[in-house]
Structures are given as C-alpha cells and as structure tokens.
C-alpha cells in the first residue's frame, strides 16, 4: 500500500489527483470509490493499470483535515 494526500478534486466530482510520499502525482476516479474523499485527506491506496491509464485504486481515508472558515 502506498500513502499520500489528496491534492486536487475537480468541481464535477469526476476525478482527482493524489500526491504520494515521493511527491509523485497520481490520478484517481471518484466513481470507483465508496468513501467520501476530500481535499487534503491523508489516504492509503494501490496503483493499477485501468482503461484510462495508471490510476490510484482501493483508496482508504486514513485521516481527514478539517478546514475551518476564517
């Protein structure tokens, strides 16, 4: 299992990008996941070759950072 942080989620809720521990950016597709995934969540995941290319799969939220409005 790899670890990383959600660094981007598109406004349409279709896909996002994870930055892993090695600063590598990996795409993921939200429709493939059951858990709610939000920006800055710390996650664990695997990488698989999908029909859309390499993508993070089996994403599990490890911890969520609550952002408070200022």
N, C-alpha and C positions, 0 to 999 in steps of 0.2 A: 504494500500500500504506500502510495505517495501522499505527501501532505502539502497544503498550500492555502491560499487566501483568495476569495472571490474578489477580483479587482474590476470587473465590469459585468453589468447585466443590461441588455438592451431594453428600451422602453416598451417594446411589444411583447416582452417576456418569452422570446423565442430561443435566444442563445446568450452565452456569456463567456467570460474569459477568467481563467484561474492563473495566478502567478504561483509557481511551485517554490520549493525551498532553494532551488538553484536559479531563481529569477527567470525561469523559462515560462513562456505564456502558452497555455493550452486551452483550446475551445471546449465548450460543452453545450449540450442542447437541453433546455429546461423540460421539454415534453418527455424526456427519458427518465425523469426523477420524481419520486414520490414526496420527498421532504421539501418544505419551503426553503428556498435558497435566496439569501440576501447579500448585498454588497458588504464586504469586509468580514463575512463569515469565515472562520477557520474550518477547513474541511480535510477529509482523507478521501482518496479516490484511486482508481486504476485507469490506465490508458489502453484503449483498444482501437483497432482499425475498423471504422464504421463505413457505411456507404458514402458518407460525407468527408472521409479522411480520418486522420488521427483525432481522437476526442477523449475527454475525461468521461469515465463511466463509473457506476457504483459509488456515486458521491454520497458521503455521510457527513453531516454537520457535526463538528467536534465542539465548537463554541461560537457563540454569537456576540458581536459587539453592539451594544445598544447605543445609538447615537441620540443625544438629547438636543432639542432645538435651542438656539441661542437667541 
